[in-house]
Amino acid sequence: MSALLDVRGLSVQFASSHGRVQAVDDVSLTVGAGEIVGLVGESGCGKSVATMSLLRLLPPTATVSGEAWFEGTNLLVQSPRQLRAVRGRKVSFIFQEPMSSLNPLFTIGEQITEVMRKHLGLSRREARRRAVNLLETVRIADPARRLSEYPHQLSGGMCQRAMIAMAIACQPKLLIADEPTTALDVTIQTEVLDLLRDLRDELGMAVILITHNLGVVADIVDRVCVMYAGRKIEEAPVEEIFRASHHPYTRGLIAAVPRLGNRVDRLEEIPGHVPVMHGPASMCSFAPRCPRAADDCVEYRPELEPLERNHTAACFHPYQAPV
Amino acid sequence: MTPVLRVVDLVKHFKVGGQTGRALTVHAVDGVSFEIGEREIFGLVGESGSGKTTVAQCVARLYEPTSGSIELDGVDITHMSQRALRPLRRTMHTVFQNPYSSLNPRMTCEQIIKEPLDSHRVARGTESRRMVVETADRVGLRAALLERYPHELSGGQRQRVGLARSLVLKPRLLIADEPVSALDVSIQASILNLLKDLQDDMGFSCLFISHDLATVEFLCERVAVMYLGQIVESANRQTLFSHAEHPYTRALLDAVLVPDPEARRTRDRSHLHGEIPSPTDPPIGCRFRTRCPLSEESAPRSLEEEPQLRELTPGHAVACHLAGAHGGQRHTASAGAAGGAGNTG
């Protein structure tokens, strides 16, 4: 089966006053239809930049190279006009801050119907009828009234649901959700995740879920890609990642999270912090913080190698035994 | 023995202009009582809008309490003038959530940490420099970082500066309002370990505010859960995390996502529907009844009568009409059934 999205050798550099910054370094990624892929890593690892570059949503200071094949076309070389037919129609985005990504000057209804009128050419009346259905789908009570309200009149959880309604209005093939639950309370978080899962099941929509929250990953993701300092360093089905990850960074990340009902006296720490990359890596970027680092880790750069079926890791000294 | 902090019946209402011009009252905190003992870490948890931060701001006297009383080491500070309060401020310090916005960007780390020493006239010159370096060392900041400005530091380092500033006067009470929420997971772990070590070492008491139950379980000996301005359950750590009685506490515990894909199959679909009601108009009777999975069982009593905090066992208090009536098991079963009916219906 060919993948819905096939990203090959994606690199993103930014020009800044402190010189070049390598935000994404040679990342490849595939997403199958109806699959939920998790992009995991700490702030600054390049996970948001990588996905934003796919729809060319980055500022002009960014230089993007590589290929991103979606339905037989390379998104990275398409004209702005061709891209407009993809954005919001076939691939749509949900951002972390629902309050700041909705336009405060337009009602929820105007913002949802705009997508459908532009992309699907619906009449005002038909778009409105569908918008009511969409708000019902995302479980907003009293949808007809909510349509004529402004973002500030809705709570954070409701704004996020309105964002999701807007993102799925044209039944996209791929939804990119960037930390969709980070700004929400835990009780709302599970509702939003249940909703995303239902939408995948009902519409067959694929999802790239960007998150640093491993609880969210364990709950909803099928396949996990772990990123560090702009590079993908491990990829495996979700059960594998939690049961037997190979990369020391992935293990460190999982061990650092306090677990409810499994109290420890000390949490595992990862000393040091994420480096800022000024060009493609020439060594293992994690080596300075790694408990298993040896001489070869600072001399050569480890490439992603298959260690088991469907499980790759970029590490010269991977863990072998399960956790 | 006198507790380090005693809060009795704390109420904080805010007046705001309504949409139609008429004034509304926000019931941010409505009758909260708790005590924090010597060397104790006390956790206050709840969703956004539950009033937990307002409690902290009242304790720090950044807000003027509407009524109730706050005692610090047996001294009533509820309505003490800011001037009279100044010497007491040495004994109570706050670490804020966001280390990016709570440090003055125009001061070096040394100046930031040293400021409390100056304003309380505790030490000057070499003595103050020595105290700054010693505290910085304690929180794991290299002396070389002291000359830097906050923007030159990472998030974890900034939060260490925030901690150093709060601890340089060796306070009796540390108020920590979501101190790790803005940090990355790997950094969170080191700050939480550090906070625990420092508390062991220096023996301060701590009011720890968080929405993250796993963090609270790691750090706190006693925990209170807030909902719409009130404490709905309080207990020691073990009881709260294994024998929670209030349906809200249980829902919060259920909603915590465990980093284990196996848990996915066993997780109930969320059965706490809707969102926290507006504190300008809290429900009459039980404040939780609009979202409670047991609302049918507790009606009609919950419609009229506000449940009071009752001690079920020594140290474990719950504000629910149904608490203790028929143990915990039945409640879980009925909540599960309600969730199931919702899915198929």
Boltz contact constraints between the chains, C-beta under 6 A:
constraints:
  - contact:
      token1: [A, 42]
      token2: [B, 184]
      max_distance: 6.0
  - contact:
      token1: [A, 43]
      token2: [B, 184]
      max_distance: 6.0
  - contact:
      token1: [A, 155]
      token2: [B, 275]
      max_distance: 6.0
  - contact:
      token1: [A, 157]
      token2: [B, 275]
      max_distance: 6.0
  - contact:
      token1: [A, 185]
      token2: [B, 47]
      max_distance: 6.0
  - contact:
      token1: [A, 185]
      token2: [B, 48]
      max_distance: 6.0
  - contact:
      token1: [A, 186]
      token2: [B, 255]
      max_distance: 6.0
  - contact:
      token1: [A, 187]
      token2: [B, 255]
      max_distance: 6.0
  - contact:
      token1: [A, 187]
      token2: [B, 272]
      max_distance: 6.0
  - contact:
      token1: [A, 190]
      token2: [B, 255]
      max_distance: 6.0
  - contact:
      token1: [A, 190]
      token2: [B, 270]
      max_distance: 6.0
  - contact:
      token1: [A, 191]
      token2: [B, 270]
      max_distance: 6.0
  - contact:
      token1: [A, 194]
      token2: [B, 269]
      max_distance: 6.0
  - contact:
      token1: [A, 214]
      token2: [B, 259]
      max_distance: 6.0
  - contact:
      token1: [A, 215]
      token2: [B, 257]
      max_distance: 6.0
  - contact:
      token1: [A, 215]
      token2: [B, 259]
      max_distance: 6.0
  - contact:
      token1: [A, 216]
      token2: [B, 257]
      max_distance: 6.0
  - contact:
      token1: [A, 218]
      token2: [B, 259]
      max_distance: 6.0
  - contact:
      token1: [A, 218]
      token2: [B, 260]
      max_distance: 6.0
  - contact:
      token1: [A, 218]
      token2: [B, 261]
      max_distance: 6.0
  - contact:
      token1: [A, 219]
      token2: [B, 257]
      max_distance: 6.0
  - contact:
      token1: [A, 219]
      token2: [B, 264]
      max_distance: 6.0
  - contact:
      token1: [A, 238]
      token2: [B, 261]
      max_distance: 6.0
  - contact:
      token1: [A, 239]
      token2: [B, 261]
      max_distance: 6.0
  - contact:
      token1: [A, 242]
      token2: [B, 260]
      max_distance: 6.0
  - contact:
      token1: [A, 242]
      token2: [B, 261]
      max_distance: 6.0
  - contact:
      token1: [A, 256]
      token2: [B, 185]
      max_distance: 6.0
  - contact:
      token1: [A, 256]
      token2: [B, 186]
      max_distance: 6.0
  - contact:
      token1: [A, 256]
      token2: [B, 189]
      max_distance: 6.0
  - contact:
      token1: [A, 257]
      token2: [B, 185]
      max_distance: 6.0
  - contact:
      token1: [A, 257]
      token2: [B, 259]
      max_distance: 6.0
  - contact:
      token1: [A, 258]
      token2: [B, 214]
      max_distance: 6.0
  - contact:
      token1: [A, 258]
      token2: [B, 215]
      max_distance: 6.0
  - contact:
      token1: [A, 258]
      token2: [B, 218]
      max_distance: 6.0
  - contact:
      token1: [A, 260]
      token2: [B, 213]
      max_distance: 6.0
  - contact:
      token1: [A, 260]
      token2: [B, 214]
      max_distance: 6.0
  - contact:
      token1: [A, 260]
      token2: [B, 256]
      max_distance: 6.0
  - contact:
      token1: [A, 263]
      token2: [B, 217]
      max_distance: 6.0
  - contact:
      token1: [A, 266]
      token2: [B, 193]
      max_distance: 6.0
  - contact:
      token1: [A, 267]
      token2: [B, 189]
      max_distance: 6.0
  - contact:
      token1: [A, 267]
      token2: [B, 192]
      max_distance: 6.0
  - contact:
      token1: [A, 267]
      token2: [B, 193]
      max_distance: 6.0
  - contact:
      token1: [A, 269]
      token2: [B, 189]
      max_distance: 6.0
  - contact:
      token1: [A, 269]
      token2: [B, 190]
      max_distance: 6.0
  - contact:
      token1: [A, 270]
      token2: [B, 186]
      max_distance: 6.0
  - contact:
      token1: [A, 273]
      token2: [B, 154]
      max_distance: 6.0
